Amino acid sequence: MCLAVPVRILKKIDDNTVLVESRGASLVANIALIKDLAPGDYGLIHAGFIIEKITKASAEELLSFYGEME
């Protein structure tokens, strides 16, 4: 089973790369698939790529589900 994790975009590094944060962890992600992301936006990351832009409400809901699974 594959799992995409909700992240918040912190800053743009270059045309295809952003710094993201989820649950206190920061990492670099590729945005080649979803170009219209800006700092403060939310997305789903899978295998290092942002695969979908989502709302803040959706991100918070998904993160609460992950918290329940712990």
Secondary structure, DSSP 8 states (H G I E B T S, - for coil): ----EEEEEEEEEETTEEEEEETTEEEEEE-SS-----TT-EEEEETTEEEEEE-HHHHHHHHHHHHHH-
